[in-house]
Amino acid sequence: MTDIEAAKLVAMLFATFPSGKIEPRKQADGTPTPGGGTAGMYARLLRDLDYDLAVAAIAKVAATFRFGNMLPTVAEIREAAASLAVGD
């Protein structure tokens, strides 16, 4: 997945789960670090997936996720991707 695709994926994730808490990563002086925090971690930890598969995995999780005030974990998204790739 490219950097642009990873950014799109994270944007889709936060649009799908708007009540999820997004934490900015902060530098030693307290200023936010660009690309850090919650969005940066999701992008880094999902980047090795095929983009279209990751999009489908987020859609699959969104269809069944019951916690409206949380984001699904990276593990839940990766599990959905594996299920889509190889079947249940």
Phi and psi in degrees as a GROMACS rama.xvg file:
@    title "Ramachandran Plot"
@    xaxis  label "Phi"
@    yaxis  label "Psi"
@TYPE xy
-80.4236  169.351  THR-2
-60.6222  -40.2332  ASP-3
-66.0861  -42.9453  ILE-4
-64.3342  -39.9927  GLU-5
-62.3541  -41.1795  ALA-6
-64.432  -41.5905  ALA-7
-63.3766  -41.323  LYS-8
-61.7605  -45.8462  LEU-9
-64.9886  -39.9625  VAL-10
-61.6874  -40.8829  ALA-11
-63.362  -42.3617  MET-12
-60.1073  -47.9746  LEU-13
-72.454  -26.9686  PHE-14
-72.5735  -34.8721  ALA-15
-73.7656  -32.9092  THR-16
-123.223  69.5809  PHE-17
-66.7857  -19.6711  PRO-18
-87.6118  -5.30034  SER-19
-64.9873  144.047  GLY-20
-80.7646  127.055  LYS-21
-110.729  115.663  ILE-22
-99.1336  126.27  GLU-23
-77.6564  146.384  PRO-24
-83.8564  136.269  ARG-25
-114.727  143.703  LYS-26
-80.3923  175.004  GLN-27
-56.413  -32.6949  ALA-28
-85.5787  2.88858  ASP-29
92.8853  -6.13705  GLY-30
-80.2961  146.042  THR-31
-65.1138  146.299  PRO-32
-95.5974  123.039  THR-33
-58.5792  134.683  PRO-34
76.2059  6.61167  GLY-35
-99.3095  -161.261  GLY-36
64.5042  -154.203  GLY-37
-59.1812  -49.6745  THR-38
-60.9478  -44.0283  ALA-39
-63.2139  -39.7194  GLY-40
-67.8745  -43.509  MET-41
-60.9967  -44.163  TYR-42
-60.9111  -46.0842  ALA-43
-65.0205  -41.2059  ARG-44
-82.1733  -12.7885  LEU-45
-110.041  -5.99006  LEU-46
-59.0828  -29.3786  ARG-47
-75.7085  -11.0633  ASP-48
-78.5748  153.587  LEU-49
-63.7723  136.477  ASP-50
-57.5038  -51.0075  TYR-51
-62.9817  -36.6038  ASP-52
-65.6071  -42.288  LEU-53
-64.3747  -40.3731  ALA-54
-61.2619  -45.701  VAL-55
-64.091  -36.2104  ALA-56
-65.8655  -42.3991  ALA-57
-63.42  -41.0295  ILE-58
-62.496  -40.0185  ALA-59
-65.2082  -44.4125  LYS-60
-64.2031  -41.9658  VAL-61
-60.4058  -32.8278  ALA-62
-70.1951  -20.0215  ALA-63
-125.115  -5.41295  THR-64
-72.7241  131.07  PHE-65
-102.94  -4.34827  ARG-66
-107.88  95.9267  PHE-67
-69.1571  -17.4645  GLY-68
-102.333  13.7629  ASN-69
-133.026  161.23  MET-70
-92.6699  147.616  LEU-71
-67.2001  152.887  PRO-72
-75.0558  161.415  THR-73
-57.5035  -39.8215  VAL-74
-60.729  -39.9779  ALA-75
-65.7607  -39.8539  GLU-76
-67.5301  -43.8895  ILE-77
-65.2629  -37.8166  ARG-78
-62.9079  -42.4002  GLU-79
-64.3075  -40.2371  ALA-80
-63.288  -43.2574  ALA-81
-64.1773  -40.0607  ALA-82
-63.0229  -41.1671  SER-83
-69.5968  -35.5606  LEU-84
-74.8368  -39.4584  ALA-85
-120.303  -5.19447  VAL-86
90.9586  163.09  GLY-87
